[in-house]
Amino acid sequence: MTFNHTTVKVLALAVLLASGAWAQADSAATPPPPLQRMVVWAPRAVLSLEVADTYAERERGLMDRRTLPPDTGMLFVFAHDGLVKFWMKDTLVPLDMVFIGADGRVRSIAADVPTVSPTLTDVCIPRERGRAQYVIELAAGEAAKAGIVPGVRLLAPRRSSP
């Protein structure tokens, strides 16, 4: 039996559809569902933060975001207070990272964490670390603008729907 070019394409499409691979490839391009948001009061700003409290949400973080408006960012929630490590793969916006203890007090700030080249190999991507149960990522310069410094207690009264 001989197949022409068009027949091969049709058969390949049928195999993809039958195997479910087509749906998987399409779903990879689908953005993740919106995260819950939380309002956090800083000394000089009210921050609207997306909440990343599952492993998958924390792993995704702010990857591939090209902008981060003022007074917005992401709150990473960990099960325990302790050493946390972040690497900045596919982070396209320079960030301030605020490391917060279980009591809501700021322990340290990694200010103006730079972006890295997409061509940099994974092992060469810088890591940021600190002791925290919560980490807030804001656009670079936003922590200082909001009056966030070590020792300040941040208030977070409620979560809201996306």
C-alpha positions in Angstrom: 0.0 0.0 0.0 1.3 3.5 -0.9 0.6 6.7 1.1 0.9 10.1 -0.3 1.8 13.2 1.8 -1.8 14.2 2.6 -2.7 10.7 3.7 0.2 10.5 6.1 -0.8 13.9 7.6 -4.4 12.7 8.1 -3.2 9.4 9.7 -0.9 11.2 12.0 -3.7 13.6 13.1 -6.0 10.6 13.7 -3.3 8.9 15.9 -2.8 12.1 17.9 -6.5 12.5 18.5 -7.0 8.9 19.4 -4.0 8.9 21.8 -5.1 12.1 23.6 -1.7 13.7 22.8 -3.4 16.5 20.9 -5.4 17.5 24.0 -2.3 17.3 26.2 -0.3 19.6 23.9 -3.1 22.1 23.7 -3.6 22.1 27.5 0.1 22.9 28.0 -0.6 26.3 26.4 -3.6 26.9 28.6 -2.7 29.4 31.4 -3.2 28.1 35.0 -6.4 29.1 36.8 -6.2 32.4 38.7 -4.9 32.1 42.2 -6.7 33.4 45.3 -5.7 36.9 46.4 -4.9 38.3 49.8 -4.7 41.9 50.9 -1.7 42.7 53.1 -1.2 45.9 54.9 2.3 47.3 54.9 3.3 50.5 56.7 2.9 52.7 53.5 0.9 50.5 51.1 -1.9 48.0 50.8 -0.7 45.1 48.8 -2.8 42.8 46.6 -1.0 39.5 46.5 -1.7 36.2 44.7 -1.4 33.3 47.1 0.8 30.4 46.1 0.2 27.8 48.8 0.6 24.5 46.9 3.9 23.0 45.7 2.8 23.5 42.0 1.8 27.2 42.6 5.1 27.9 44.5 7.1 26.2 41.8 5.4 28.3 39.0 5.6 31.5 41.0 6.0 34.6 38.9 7.6 32.8 36.0 7.1 34.4 32.5 5.5 37.5 33.8 6.7 40.5 31.9 5.3 43.2 34.2 4.2 43.5 37.9 2.1 46.5 38.7 2.8 48.6 41.8 1.4 47.2 45.1 0.9 43.7 43.6 2.9 40.5 43.8 2.8 37.0 45.2 2.7 35.5 48.6 4.4 32.1 49.0 3.0 30.1 51.9 5.0 27.2 53.4 3.8 24.6 55.8 6.6 25.3 58.3 8.8 28.2 59.3 12.4 27.4 58.2 15.0 27.7 55.5 13.4 28.3 52.1 15.2 28.5 48.7 14.1 30.2 45.5 15.7 30.1 42.1 14.8 32.7 39.5 14.3 30.6 36.4 12.2 32.4 33.8 11.6 35.3 36.1 11.5 38.3 33.8 10.9 41.1 36.3 13.5 42.2 38.9 12.1 41.5 42.3 12.2 42.4 46.0 11.8 39.2 48.1 10.5 39.7 51.6 11.2 36.8 54.0 8.6 36.7 56.9 8.4 34.5 60.0 5.3 32.7 61.3 4.6 35.7 63.5 4.2 38.0 60.5 7.5 39.9 61.1 9.8 40.6 58.3 13.1 38.8 58.9 15.1 39.9 55.8 14.7 41.3 52.3 16.6 40.4 49.1 16.2 43.7 47.3 16.4 44.2 43.5 17.0 40.5 42.7 17.9 40.7 39.0 16.5 38.7 36.1 18.7 36.1 34.5 19.3 35.3 30.9 17.0 32.6 29.5 20.1 31.0 28.0 21.7 30.5 31.4 21.8 26.8 32.4 19.7 25.7 35.3 22.8 25.0 37.6 24.1 28.5 37.0 20.8 30.3 37.9 21.3 32.2 41.2 19.3 31.2 44.3 17.9 33.4 47.0 17.3 31.9 50.5 16.1 32.9 53.9 14.4 31.7 57.0 10.6 32.2 56.6 7.2 30.7 56.6 6.0 33.3 54.1 7.8 35.1 51.3 6.4 38.0 49.4 7.7 38.9 45.9 7.1 42.4 44.6 8.6 44.4 41.7 12.1 45.7 42.6 11.9 48.8 44.7 8.3 48.2 45.9 9.3 46.9 49.4 11.1 50.1 50.3 8.3 52.2 48.8 5.8 50.3 50.9 7.9 50.8 54.1 8.8 47.2 54.5 12.0 46.7 56.5 13.2 43.9 58.8 11.3 43.9 62.1 8.1 45.3 60.6 4.9 43.2 61.2 2.7 42.8 58.1 -1.0 42.3 58.6 -3.0 40.0 56.4 -6.6 39.8 57.4 -8.3 37.9 54.6 -8.2 36.1 51.3 -10.4 36.9 48.4 -11.5 35.1 45.3 -9.6 35.7 42.1 
